[in-house]
């Protein structure tokens, strides 16, 4: 409240001082009584009006910000201060000083009171984005208010043309940079908030947000610099045309790098994996350790590090071993050929019962069938699924079931088959060896049968 009263007092001081000074400036002209003196005064006023118009036109040629010109002209017109091109009256100095003081006070008022109220209102909302935005925008807004007061005060004073031109360019650059600073801080705050939300919700894009932020901020800065340069009267189109020719040559020389960058963009959009997941990319398999603009790093099972260019990552098939919804087991149990049909029927039913009753197996997924007569075995096909995708839990359940199936087979006096061969030797005056592929048991890996030669 004290700051607000101080601002009102400053404006009241201007209101009292400016008319007095204006009257003091005009007193010599008002005291002239002769006709020749009146004609000279009228001629002087016309000359000053023409000079003032030329002065304003000169300011417009050096690109003084339009809102600043309007502010200065309105302030001078409100206190009936004439425009002069070659001198500063005491009124000009008083108005300039008051504008500078008012700029300082308004900056403290905006930063201290207005943003304080906005922060209190933002603290009542559920989102934290508005709190971060007000904190980020406070410095550039305060600087913008201060610049308005500073350059308004300088534009009130009548300075040499070279100084005016320098101030005009300085004001254009300063306002452009502060406005760009304000937008940049707001833009970065929004990106940081999006990154935090992605991490909190375990989104795959969270791993790509750091380099997405760098890329967008770089583009934003380039566009901002071009706009500032254009506001100073530089032909940006010609500069961009020259950059286009140079960019074409650069693109041809760095086409592999650009291919990797575009590959990273494809990975960011598709999100086939994130840091920490186990993947297989082409012939390379391992856990994702880093995702960059140029390459992706995998830590292989033997703890070696493989670095893959992103263009290769985008082109190769990717198997993500960390995103199983469930895990499926398919295996074949081979029994020996001396197993009877009744034994096979009984053991198939028992295997199905054992697998279906396991707590880590989905009973609806179990399939057990006597499937094939193979060259060396009678094959029992076993299929089941574990709903939990965790690899270690899956392997623990599979091992437990394998032990149970072994016990069930041996308990029935049956044997697991393996490749065997029976040899038959025929004697007819010549030694002849023929071989037939049959099944064999575990107690006799191979058998040889000798046939005696026929009598007579």
C-alpha positions in Angstrom: 0.0 0.0 0.0 2.9 2.4 0.7 4.3 1.7 -2.7 0.9 2.5 -4.3 0.7 5.8 -2.4 4.2 6.6 -3.5 3.2 6.1 -7.2 0.2 8.3 -6.8 2.2 11.0 -5.1 4.7 10.9 -8.0 2.0 11.4 -10.5 0.5 14.2 -8.4 3.9 15.9 -8.3 4.1 15.7 -12.1 0.7 17.2 -12.3 1.7 20.2 -10.2 5.2 20.7 -11.5 4.7 20.4 -15.3 2.0 23.1 -15.7 4.2 25.4 -13.6 7.3 24.8 -15.6 5.3 25.0 -18.8 4.0 28.4 -17.7 7.5 29.5 -16.8 8.7 28.5 -20.3 5.9 30.4 -22.0 6.1 33.5 -19.8 8.5 35.5 -22.0 6.3 34.9 -25.0 3.2 35.9 -23.1 4.8 39.2 -22.0 5.6 40.3 -25.6 3.1 43.0 -26.6 4.3 44.4 -29.8 2.9 43.2 -33.2 6.4 42.4 -34.4 7.0 40.3 -31.3 3.7 38.4 -31.8 4.6 37.7 -35.4 8.0 36.4 -34.4 6.5 34.2 -31.8 4.0 32.7 -34.3 6.8 32.1 -36.7 8.8 30.4 -34.0 5.9 28.1 -33.1 5.5 27.1 -36.8 9.3 26.4 -37.0 9.2 24.3 -33.9 6.2 22.3 -35.1 7.9 21.5 -38.4 11.1 20.6 -36.6 9.2 18.4 -34.2 7.5 16.6 -37.0 10.9 16.0 -38.7 12.2 14.8 -35.3 9.4 12.3 -34.9 9.8 11.1 -38.5 13.5 10.6 -37.9 12.7 8.5 -34.8 10.3 6.3 -36.8 13.0 5.7 -39.4 15.3 4.0 -36.8 12.5 1.6 -35.7 11.7 2.9 -32.3 9.0 0.6 -30.8 5.6 2.0 -31.7 4.0 1.5 -28.2 7.0 3.5 -26.7 6.4 6.4 -29.1 2.7 6.5 -28.3 3.5 6.4 -24.5 5.9 9.3 -24.7 3.7 11.4 -27.1 0.6 10.8 -24.9 2.6 11.8 -21.7 3.9 15.0 -23.3 0.5 15.9 -24.7 -1.2 15.3 -21.4 1.0 18.0 -19.7 1.1 20.3 -22.8 4.8 20.0 -23.4 5.8 21.2 -26.9 8.2 19.1 -29.0 11.5 20.7 -29.6 14.3 19.4 -31.7 17.2 21.3 -30.3 16.7 21.9 -26.6 15.4 20.3 -23.4 13.3 22.5 -21.0 13.2 21.8 -17.3 9.8 20.2 -17.9 11.4 17.5 -20.1 13.9 16.6 -17.3 11.2 16.4 -14.7 9.0 14.2 -16.9 11.9 11.9 -17.7 12.9 11.6 -14.1 9.3 10.9 -13.0 8.9 8.2 -15.8 12.0 6.5 -14.6 10.9 6.5 -10.9 7.5 5.3 -11.9 9.1 2.5 -13.9 11.0 1.4 -10.8 8.0 1.5 -8.6 5.8 -0.3 -11.1 8.4 -3.1 -11.3 8.3 -3.5 -7.6 4.5 -3.4 -7.6 4.2 -6.0 -10.3 6.8 -8.3 -8.9 5.9 -7.9 -5.2 2.1 -7.6 -5.2 0.7 -8.8 -8.5 2.8 -12.0 -8.7 2.3 -12.6 -5.0 -1.5 -12.7 -5.5 -1.1 -14.9 -8.6 1.1 -17.3 -6.7 -1.4 -17.5 -3.9 -4.2 -18.3 -6.4 -2.0 -20.9 -8.1 -1.3 -22.7 -4.8 -5.0 -23.5 -4.5 -5.1 -25.4 -7.8 -4.4 -29.1 -8.2 -1.7 -28.8 -10.9 1.7 -27.4 -10.2 2.3 -26.1 -13.7 0.8 -22.6 -12.9 3.0 -22.3 -9.8 6.1 -23.0 -11.9 5.0 -20.7 -14.7 4.5 -17.7 -12.4 7.9 -18.3 -10.7 9.5 -18.5 -14.2 7.8 -15.5 -15.7 8.4 -13.1 -12.8 12.0 -12.0 -13.7 11.3 -11.2 -17.4 8.0 -9.4 -16.6 9.8 -7.2 -14.0 12.6 -6.5 -16.5 10.0 -5.6 -19.2 8.3 -3.0 -16.9 11.7 -1.5 -16.0 12.7 -1.2 -19.7 9.4 0.6 -20.5 10.2 3.2 -17.8 13.9 3.6 -18.8 13.4 4.0 -22.6 10.3 6.2 -22.1 12.4 8.5 -20.0 15.2 8.6 -22.6 12.7 9.3 -25.4 11.3 12.3 -23.6 14.7 14.0 -23.8 15.9 15.7 -27.0 19.2 14.1 -27.9 21.5 14.3 -31.0 20.4 12.2 -34.0 23.2 9.7 -33.5 22.3 9.2 -29.8 18.6 8.9 -30.7 19.4 6.3 -33.4 21.5 4.3 -30.9 18.7 4.4 -28.3 16.2 3.3 -30.9 18.2 0.3 -31.9 19.0 -0.5 -28.2 15.3 -0.3 -27.3 14.3 -2.6 -30.2 17.0 -5.2 -29.2 16.3 -4.9 -25.5 12.5 -5.3 -25.8 12.9 -8.2 -28.3 15.3 -10.1 -26.0 13.2 -9.6 -22.9 10.1 -10.7 -24.7 12.0 -13.7 -26.1 13.4 -14.5 -22.6 9.8 -14.5 -21.2 8.6 -16.9 -23.9 11.7 -19.2 -23.5 11.3 -19.5 -19.7 7.6 -20.3 -20.1 8.4 -22.9 -22.9 11.2 -24.6 -20.8 8.9 -24.7 -17.8 6.1 -26.5 -19.7 8.6 -29.0 -21.1 10.1 -29.7 -17.7 6.6 -30.2 -16.3 5.8 -32.6 -19.1 9.0 -34.6 -18.4 8.0 -34.9 -14.7 4.5 -36.0 -15.6 5.9 -38.6 -18.0 8.2 -40.0 -15.3 5.5 -40.1 -12.7 3.2 -42.0 -15.0 6.0 -44.3 -16.3 5.5 -43.2 -19.9 8.0 -44.5 -22.4 8.6 -41.0 -23.8 10.2 -39.9 -20.5 13.5 -41.4 -21.7 13.4 -39.2 -24.8 12.3 -35.9 -23.1 15.9 -34.5 -22.4 17.0 -34.5 -26.0 13.5 -33.5 -27.2 13.8 -30.5 -24.9 17.2 -29.7 -26.3 16.0 -29.9 -29.9 12.9 -27.8 -29.4 14.8 -25.1 -27.4 17.5 -25.0 -30.1 14.8 -24.4 -32.8 13.1 -21.8 -30.5 16.4 -19.9 -30.0 17.2 -19.9 -33.8 13.7 -18.6 -34.6 14.0 -15.9 -31.9 17.4 -14.7 -33.1 16.1 -14.5 -36.7 13.1 -12.4 -35.6 15.3 -10.0 -33.6 17.6 -9.6 -36.6 14.6 -9.0 -38.9 13.3 -6.3 -36.5 16.7 -4.5 -37.0 16.0 -4.2 -40.7 18.3 -7.1 -41.9 17.1 -9.1 -44.9 16.4 -12.4 -43.2 15.2 -14.0 -46.5 18.6 -13.5 -48.1 20.4 -14.9 -45.1 18.1 -18.0 -45.1 18.7 -18.5 -48.8 22.4 -18.5 -48.2 22.0 -20.9 -45.3 19.9 -23.2 -47.5 22.7 -23.6 -50.0 25.2 -24.2 -47.2 22.7 -26.5 -45.5 22.4 -28.7 -48.6 26.2 -29.1 -48.7 26.2 -29.9 -45.0 23.4 -32.4 -45.4 25.3 -34.3 -48.1 28.4 -34.4 -46.0 26.6 -35.4 -42.8 23.9 -37.7 -44.2 24.8 -40.5 -41.8 24.5 -38.2 -38.8 21.2 -36.9 -40.1 20.0 -40.5 -40.7 20.8 -41.3 -37.1 18.9 -38.2 -35.8 15.9 -39.2 -37.9 16.2 -42.7 -36.6 16.1 -41.4 -33.0 13.0 -39.5 -33.9 11.4 -42.7 -35.1 12.4 -44.5 -31.9 10.9 -41.6 -29.9 7.6 -41.8 -31.7 7.2 -45.6 -31.7 8.7 -46.1 -28.2 9.6 -49.8 -28.8 11.7 -49.8 -25.6 12.9 -47.6 -22.7 16.0 -47.5 -20.5 16.5 -50.6 -18.4 14.5 -53.0 -20.6 15.9 -56.2 -22.1 15.7 -56.1 -25.9 17.0 -57.9 -29.0 17.8 -55.6 -31.9 18.8 -57.6 -35.0 21.6 -59.9 -33.8 22.4 -57.8 -30.7 20.8 -58.6 -27.4 21.0 -56.8 -24.0 19.5 -54.2 -21.7 19.1 -50.6 -22.8 21.6 -48.4 -21.0 21.2 -45.1 -22.9 19.2 -43.6 -25.8 20.8 -40.6 -27.5 20.4 -38.6 -30.6 23.0 -40.5 -32.6 23.1 -44.0 -31.0 21.5 -46.4 -28.5 23.7 -48.3 -26.0 23.0 -51.9 -25.0 24.7 -53.8 -22.1 25.0 -57.4 -23.2 24.6 -60.4 -20.9 28.4 -60.8 -20.8 28.6 -57.1 -19.5 30.1 -55.8 -22.7 28.7 -52.6 -24.2 27.5 -52.4 -27.8 26.7 -49.1 -29.4 24.1 -49.2 -32.2 23.5 -46.3 -34.6 19.9 -45.2 -34.4 19.4 -45.6 -38.2 20.2 -49.3 -37.6 17.8 -49.4 -34.6 15.0 -47.9 -36.7 15.6 -50.4 -39.5 16.1 -53.7 -37.6 13.3 -55.8 -36.0 13.2 -55.2 -32.3 12.1 -57.9 -29.8 11.4 -56.4 -26.3 11.9 -59.2 -23.8 10.7 -57.0 -20.9 7.1 -56.6 -22.3 5.8 -60.1 -22.1 2.1 -60.2 -21.0 2.7 -63.9 -20.1 5.2 -66.6 -20.9 4.5 -69.8 -22.9 6.3 -73.2 -22.5 6.3 -75.8 -25.3 8.3 -78.9 -24.9 8.3 -82.6 -26.1 8.9 -85.6 -23.8 10.2 -88.6 -25.7 9.4 -92.1 -24.2 11.0 -95.3 -25.3 9.2 -97.7 -27.8 8.7 -100.3 -25.2 6.0 -98.2 -23.7 2.6 -99.8 -24.1 -0.6 -98.0 -25.3 -2.1 -98.3 -21.8 1.0 -96.9 -20.1 1.1 -94.0 -22.6 -2.6 -93.2 -22.0 -2.1 -93.2 -18.2 1.1 -91.1 -18.2 -0.5 -88.5 -20.6 -3.4 -88.0 -18.2 -1.1 -87.8 -15.2 1.2 -85.2 -16.9 -1.8 -83.1 -17.8 -3.1 -83.3 -14.2 0.3 -82.3 -12.7 0.7 -79.3 -15.0 -2.9 -78.0 -14.6 -2.7 -78.1 -10.8 0.5 -76.0 -10.5 -0.3 -72.6 -8.9 1.8 -70.6 -11.4 0.2 -72.1 -14.5 -3.0 -71.0 -16.3 -5.1 -74.2 -16.4 -6.9 -73.1 -19.5 -3.7 -73.0 -21.4 -2.6 -76.6 -20.7 -2.4 -79.0 -23.6 -0.9 -82.5 -23.3 -1.1 -85.0 -26.2 0.6 -88.2 -27.5 1.7 -86.5 -30.7 4.2 -88.4 -32.8 6.0 -91.7 -33.5 9.5 -90.3 -34.0 12.5 -92.3 -35.2 13.8 -93.0 -31.7 10.9 -92.1 -29.4 7.2 -91.8 -28.7 6.6 -88.1 -28.3 4.3 -86.4 -25.8 3.6 -82.7 -26.5 3.3 -80.5 -23.5 2.2 -76.8 -23.6 1.3 -74.4 -20.8 1.5 -70.7 -19.9 2.5 -68.8 -16.8 0.5 -65.6 -16.3 3.3 -63.8 -14.5 5.7 -62.4 -17.2 8.6 -62.2 -14.7 11.4 -64.4 -16.2 12.8 -65.7 -12.9 9.3 -66.8 -11.6 8.7 -68.4 -15.0 11.9 -70.4 -14.8 11.2 -71.5 -11.2 7.8 -72.8 -12.2 9.2 -74.6 -15.3 11.9 -76.3 -13.2 9.4 -77.4 -10.6 7.2 -79.0 -13.2 10.2 -80.7 -15.0 11.1 -82.4 -11.7 7.5 -83.5 -11.2 7.2 -84.9 -14.7 10.5 -86.9 -14.3 9.2 -88.4 -11.0 5.9 -89.4 -12.7 7.5 -91.1 -15.6 10.0 -93.1 -13.5 7.3 -94.0 -11.0 5.5 -95.9 -13.8 8.6 -97.8 -14.8 9.0 -95.9 -18.0 12.1 -94.5 -19.6 13.0 -91.4 -21.6 14.2 -92.2 -25.1 17.3 -91.0 -26.9 18.6 -91.6 -30.4 19.7 -95.3 -30.8 20.5 -97.8 -33.6 20.1 -101.6 -34.0 22.7 -103.3 -36.2 21.9 -106.7 -37.9 24.8 -108.8 -39.4 23.7 -111.3 -42.1 26.2 -114.2 -42.9 25.9 -115.8 -46.4 29.4 -116.6 -47.2 30.1 -112.9 -47.2 29.9 -110.6 -44.2 27.1 -108.1 -44.7 26.2 -105.2 -42.4 22.8 -103.5 -42.4 21.5 -100.9 -40.1 18.0 -99.9 -39.1 17.1 -97.0 -36.9 15.0 -98.0 -33.9 14.4 -96.8 -30.4 16.5 -97.9 -27.4 16.1 -97.6 -23.7 18.2 -96.0 -21.1 19.7 -99.3 -19.9 21.1 -100.2 -23.3 22.3 -97.3 -25.5 22.8 -99.6 -28.5 22.3 -103.2 -29.5 23.9 -105.5 -32.1 22.2 -108.7 -33.2 24.2 -111.3 -35.1 22.3 -113.7 -37.5 24.1 -117.0 -38.1 24.6 -118.1 -41.7 22.1 -120.5 -43.2 22.9 -124.3 -43.0 23.6 -126.5 -46.0 
